[in-house]
Amino acid sequence: CNLQAHITFNFSFTGEAGVGFTDPSSGAARQAALNDAATTLASYFTTSAPRTLTFAVESSSVNNTTLASAGSNLATSNAGFNRTVVQEKILTGSDANGGDVDGNITWNWFHNWDITNAVAGGAYDFKSTVMHEILHAFGYTSSTGAAGTNTGNVWNTFDNFLTTSTG
């Protein structure tokens, strides 16, 4: 089996009209930078067949400390460690949630983002943050809570690798 990077992304843009990815003057460049960062990330992964991941991308401009967030629902709610919908699709090709988007990204354009490869002082690195956030949807995230609150016995696969300070 000849494995190659075959992951592509299909982004749909929502949120405040004319903000961020739908801004009339810079929205197209921001969308191109998002696609570029996602394609770069995808080049580090291999699949046995082409996979297209769908993401709803919401833009906002809110004065708070949140820069961006992303994720993907769990593919199943069975007890134990479960893959995200995105993980399941990458690994098996199975679309665990049918016609719904595989993942979600929320972007806060209140902050100063540099979408180029040369990040200016005082700006956040857009492309690195995109890759970081998409990796959460890929399953690099935790669904554990504070000690004593993890009674549902349903976690992300990544949680299987977490331990306490005493091992």
C-alpha positions in Angstrom: 0.0 0.0 0.0 1.5 3.3 -1.1 0.6 5.9 1.6 0.6 9.6 0.7 -0.9 12.7 2.2 -4.5 12.7 0.8 -6.2 14.9 3.3 -8.1 17.9 1.9 -10.3 20.5 3.7 -13.6 22.0 2.8 -14.3 25.1 4.9 -17.7 26.8 5.2 -17.6 30.3 6.7 -20.2 31.7 9.2 -20.4 34.2 12.0 -20.6 38.0 12.0 -21.2 39.3 8.4 -18.2 41.1 6.9 -15.9 40.0 9.8 -12.8 37.9 9.5 -13.0 35.4 6.8 -15.9 37.2 5.2 -14.4 40.7 5.4 -14.8 42.4 2.0 -11.2 43.7 1.9 -9.1 40.9 3.5 -11.4 37.9 3.8 -10.2 36.2 0.6 -6.5 36.5 1.8 -7.5 35.1 5.2 -9.3 32.2 3.6 -6.2 31.5 1.4 -4.0 31.6 4.5 -6.3 29.2 6.3 -6.2 26.8 3.4 -2.4 27.1 3.1 -2.0 26.3 6.8 -4.4 23.4 6.7 -2.7 22.0 3.6 0.7 22.3 5.3 -0.6 20.4 8.3 -2.2 17.7 6.1 1.2 17.1 4.4 2.4 15.6 7.7 -0.3 12.9 7.7 -0.8 9.9 5.5 -4.0 8.0 4.6 -4.7 4.9 2.7 -7.2 6.8 0.5 -8.2 10.4 -0.1 -10.1 12.0 2.8 -12.0 15.3 2.7 -12.6 16.9 6.1 -15.4 19.5 6.4 -15.2 22.3 8.9 -17.6 25.1 9.9 -15.4 28.2 10.5 -17.0 31.0 12.5 -15.6 34.5 12.6 -16.2 36.9 15.5 -14.6 40.0 16.9 -15.0 39.9 20.7 -12.8 41.8 23.2 -11.7 38.8 25.3 -8.6 36.6 25.7 -9.8 33.8 23.4 -7.8 33.7 20.2 -9.4 30.8 18.5 -10.7 27.3 19.3 -11.5 24.2 17.3 -12.7 20.7 17.9 -14.6 17.7 16.7 -17.3 15.7 18.4 -16.6 12.2 19.5 -17.5 9.6 16.9 -19.3 7.5 19.5 -20.5 8.0 23.1 -19.6 4.4 24.2 -17.8 4.1 27.5 -14.0 4.2 27.1 -11.6 6.2 24.9 -13.2 7.4 21.7 -11.9 9.0 18.5 -13.2 12.3 17.3 -15.3 12.4 14.1 -12.2 13.8 12.3 -10.0 11.1 13.6 -12.4 8.4 12.6 -12.6 9.8 9.1 -8.8 10.1 8.7 -8.1 6.6 10.0 -11.0 4.6 8.5 -12.8 6.8 6.0 -16.0 6.4 7.9 -18.1 9.5 8.3 -19.3 9.1 11.8 -21.8 12.0 11.8 -23.2 11.8 8.2 -23.9 15.1 6.6 -22.9 17.2 9.5 -19.5 19.0 9.5 -16.6 17.0 10.8 -15.2 19.8 12.9 -15.6 23.4 14.0 -13.2 26.4 14.2 -14.0 29.7 15.9 -11.7 32.6 15.2 -11.6 35.9 17.1 -10.5 38.7 14.8 -10.5 41.2 17.6 -6.8 40.3 18.0 -4.0 41.4 15.7 -3.2 38.4 13.3 -0.4 38.3 10.8 -1.5 35.9 8.0 2.0 36.0 6.3 5.0 33.8 7.0 6.8 36.8 8.4 5.0 37.6 11.7 5.3 41.2 12.7 6.0 42.1 16.4 2.8 42.5 18.4 0.9 40.2 16.1 -0.2 36.6 16.5 1.0 33.9 14.1 -2.1 33.0 12.2 -0.8 29.9 10.4 0.7 28.2 13.5 -2.5 28.9 15.4 -4.6 27.3 12.6 -2.4 24.2 12.7 -2.6 24.1 16.5 -6.4 24.4 16.5 -7.0 21.8 13.7 -4.9 19.4 15.7 -7.5 19.6 18.4 -10.1 18.3 15.9 -7.6 15.6 14.9 -7.9 14.3 18.4 -5.1 16.0 20.2 -7.3 17.2 23.0 -8.7 16.1 26.3 -12.2 15.6 27.7 -11.2 14.9 31.3 -12.4 17.1 34.0 -11.2 18.0 37.5 -10.5 15.1 39.8 -13.7 13.4 41.0 -15.8 14.7 38.0 -14.9 12.0 35.4 -17.8 9.7 36.1 -19.1 9.4 32.5 -16.3 7.1 31.5 -16.3 8.6 28.0 -13.0 10.3 26.9 -11.0 11.2 23.9 -8.4 8.7 22.7 -5.7 11.2 23.7 -6.9 10.9 27.4 -5.6 7.3 27.4 -2.0 8.8 27.6 -2.6 11.1 30.6 -1.4 10.2 34.0 -1.3 11.9 37.4 1.9 13.4 38.8 2.4 10.1 40.7 2.0 8.0 37.5 
